[in-house]
Amino acid sequence: MKIALIGATGFVGSAILKEALNRGHEVTAIVQHPEKLTSHPKLHPQKGDVCTADEVARVVSGHEAVISAFKNISGVGALIESVAG
């Protein structure tokens, strides 16, 4: 499965990332600091601003699932708007 994971470097997001990769999924990790991620053949780091609806829509396009482990509540509206719209 092709998964977009928002917040992959945080406490919860890193656990989800590890599990998804262990299960063989392709993961696009949408993060502020891609350099914090360890290289993996099925991991595709993507720097992105999840508080901007157009940016989120662009980055998650083409994925079969979107998981958010993003902790900034103020950005949730843009995230929901971009995925729903």
Backbone as CSV, one residue per row, in Angstrom:
resi,resn,N_x,N_y,N_z,CA_x,CA_y,CA_z,C_x,C_y,C_z
1,MET,0.847,-1.173,0.000,0.000,0.000,0.000,0.896,1.240,0.000
2,LYS,0.460,2.253,-0.676,1.185,3.521,-0.732,0.560,4.473,0.292
3,ILE,1.335,4.788,1.335,0.846,5.569,2.464,1.547,6.915,2.541
4,ALA,0.776,7.974,2.788,1.335,9.288,3.109,1.219,9.433,4.625
5,LEU,2.342,9.667,5.278,2.375,9.793,6.736,2.829,11.191,7.101
6,ILE,1.942,11.932,7.723,2.237,13.297,8.138,2.726,13.266,9.577
7,GLY,3.894,13.850,9.809,4.461,13.877,11.152,5.257,12.631,11.489
8,ALA,5.990,12.119,10.549,6.693,10.842,10.703,7.903,10.884,11.626
9,THR,8.338,12.065,12.046,9.516,12.130,12.916,9.155,12.309,14.387
10,GLY,7.880,12.472,14.682,7.461,12.622,16.076,7.381,11.281,16.792
11,PHE,7.006,11.308,18.054,6.939,10.102,18.875,5.979,9.071,18.277
12,VAL,4.758,9.488,18.021,3.758,8.571,17.463,4.061,8.279,16.000
13,GLY,4.374,9.317,15.234,4.637,9.146,13.810,5.795,8.213,13.521
14,SER,6.849,8.281,14.323,7.998,7.400,14.086,7.638,5.939,14.354
15,ALA,6.764,5.685,15.311,6.311,4.314,15.573,5.444,3.799,14.426
16,ILE,4.576,4.661,13.912,3.737,4.284,12.766,4.617,4.028,11.546
17,LEU,5.603,4.893,11.327,6.520,4.739,10.198,7.240,3.405,10.264
18,LYS,7.784,3.083,11.419,8.518,1.823,11.590,7.605,0.629,11.292
19,GLU,6.399,0.647,11.813,5.463,-0.457,11.593,5.069,-0.573,10.121
20,ALA,4.784,0.547,9.483,4.394,0.526,8.068,5.522,-0.030,7.196
21,LEU,6.751,0.394,7.453,7.880,-0.104,6.676,8.126,-1.589,6.956
22,ASN,7.995,-1.994,8.217,8.160,-3.414,8.561,7.126,-4.295,7.863
23,ARG,5.959,-3.722,7.572,4.903,-4.472,6.881,5.034,-4.387,5.355
24,GLY,6.062,-3.710,4.883,6.343,-3.667,3.452,5.656,-2.571,2.666
25,HIS,5.073,-1.599,3.352,4.381,-0.511,2.660,5.374,0.525,2.121
26,GLU,4.976,1.191,1.054,5.703,2.358,0.542,5.193,3.549,1.335
27,VAL,6.089,4.320,1.936,5.667,5.431,2.785,6.303,6.735,2.327
28,THR,5.455,7.723,2.071,5.924,9.081,1.865,5.791,9.770,3.210
29,ALA,6.914,10.136,3.794,6.932,10.777,5.106,6.945,12.287,4.899
30,ILE,5.867,12.932,5.278,5.740,14.376,5.112,6.140,15.025,6.432
31,VAL,7.283,15.708,6.407,7.892,16.226,7.631,8.498,17.605,7.388
32,GLN,8.795,18.291,8.476,9.493,19.573,8.369,10.992,19.380,8.184
33,HIS,11.522,18.289,8.737,12.968,18.057,8.709,13.275,16.656,8.177
34,PRO,13.301,16.480,6.858,13.568,15.161,6.271,14.903,14.559,6.701
35,GLU,15.847,15.387,7.069,17.167,14.892,7.471,17.107,14.067,8.765
36,LYS,16.024,14.146,9.500,15.866,13.361,10.729,15.491,11.904,10.448
37,LEU,15.128,11.603,9.212,14.699,10.247,8.857,15.876,9.377,8.443
38,THR,15.822,8.121,8.843,16.816,7.139,8.436,16.445,6.598,7.065
39,SER,17.413,6.429,6.214,17.171,5.944,4.854,16.588,4.525,4.865
40,HIS,15.645,4.295,3.963,15.017,2.974,3.785,14.542,2.922,2.332
41,PRO,14.669,1.762,1.673,14.286,1.683,0.257,12.820,2.017,-0.032
42,LYS,11.936,1.835,0.943,10.512,2.107,0.710,10.056,3.411,1.367
43,LEU,11.015,4.194,1.833,10.712,5.468,2.474,11.045,6.614,1.528
44,HIS,10.090,7.515,1.358,10.255,8.665,0.473,9.994,9.942,1.273
45,PRO,11.044,10.547,1.835,10.866,11.773,2.620,10.399,12.922,1.734
46,GLN,9.506,13.723,2.279,8.978,14.873,1.545,8.814,16.021,2.525
47,LYS,9.560,17.090,2.303,9.388,18.281,3.134,8.083,18.937,2.722
48,GLY,7.264,19.290,3.703,5.989,19.899,3.367,5.417,20.711,4.509
49,ASP,4.588,21.675,4.145,3.901,22.531,5.111,2.465,22.036,5.230
50,VAL,2.161,21.340,6.313,0.830,20.753,6.462,-0.222,21.762,6.895
51,CYS,0.166,23.000,7.079,-0.799,24.047,7.416,-1.333,24.738,6.168
52,THR,-0.899,24.293,5.002,-1.339,24.863,3.736,-2.095,23.792,2.955
53,ALA,-3.381,24.006,2.753,-4.236,22.990,2.123,-3.712,22.560,0.752
54,ASP,-3.301,23.503,-0.080,-2.819,23.156,-1.422,-1.563,22.292,-1.359
55,GLU,-0.698,22.595,-0.411,0.542,21.831,-0.240,0.227,20.392,0.175
56,VAL,-0.673,20.238,1.131,-1.041,18.898,1.588,-1.692,18.118,0.451
57,ALA,-2.600,18.742,-0.259,-3.285,18.069,-1.371,-2.284,17.594,-2.418
58,ARG,-1.298,18.412,-2.720,-0.280,18.051,-3.706,0.539,16.852,-3.238
59,VAL,0.951,16.874,-1.988,1.836,15.829,-1.472,1.117,14.497,-1.277
60,VAL,-0.147,14.515,-0.858,-0.853,13.251,-0.600,-1.516,12.675,-1.845
61,SER,-1.549,13.425,-2.914,-2.166,12.954,-4.153,-1.524,11.648,-4.613
62,GLY,-2.366,10.669,-4.961,-1.880,9.406,-5.474,-1.621,8.349,-4.413
63,HIS,-1.828,8.679,-3.163,-1.635,7.707,-2.081,-2.947,6.974,-1.798
64,GLU,-2.833,5.752,-1.345,-4.013,4.952,-1.016,-4.522,5.221,0.397
65,ALA,-3.645,5.731,1.250,-4.020,6.048,2.628,-3.222,7.254,3.096
66,VAL,-3.852,8.057,3.948,-3.182,9.204,4.561,-3.344,9.048,6.069
67,ILE,-2.211,9.078,6.772,-2.216,8.985,8.229,-1.591,10.262,8.764
68,SER,-2.258,10.890,9.722,-1.695,12.082,10.339,-1.306,11.805,11.781
69,ALA,-0.033,12.029,12.072,0.472,11.982,13.436,0.993,13.379,13.789
70,PHE,0.427,14.348,13.127,0.819,15.752,13.293,0.178,16.300,14.557
71,LYS,0.965,16.890,15.446,0.437,17.303,16.737,-0.042,18.745,16.817
72,ASN,0.203,19.554,15.819,-0.204,20.957,15.861,-1.672,21.080,15.488
73,ILE,-2.512,21.261,16.460,-3.962,21.304,16.256,-4.373,22.421,15.310
74,SER,-3.666,23.541,15.300,-4.057,24.665,14.450,-3.968,24.327,12.958
75,GLY,-3.183,23.331,12.588,-3.055,22.945,11.183,-4.033,21.898,10.730
76,VAL,-4.840,21.361,11.628,-5.733,20.266,11.291,-6.797,20.674,10.273
77,GLY,-7.287,21.897,10.362,-8.304,22.370,9.427,-7.835,22.312,7.985
78,ALA,-6.632,22.780,7.732,-6.075,22.742,6.376,-5.879,21.320,5.912
79,LEU,-5.451,20.466,6.820,-5.248,19.063,6.475,-6.557,18.397,6.066
80,ILE,-7.591,18.576,6.868,-8.904,17.979,6.564,-9.461,18.542,5.274
81,GLU,-9.356,19.836,5.093,-9.857,20.487,3.889,-9.181,19.930,2.632
82,SER,-7.871,19.735,2.689,-7.140,19.279,1.513,-7.451,17.834,1.177
83,VAL,-7.619,16.984,2.172,-7.899,15.572,1.929,-9.339,15.381,1.477
84,ALA,-10.264,16.127,2.057,-11.683,15.978,1.733,-12.029,16.596,0.384
85,GLY,-11.304,17.638,0.011,-11.698,18.406,-1.146,-11.187,17.924,-2.427
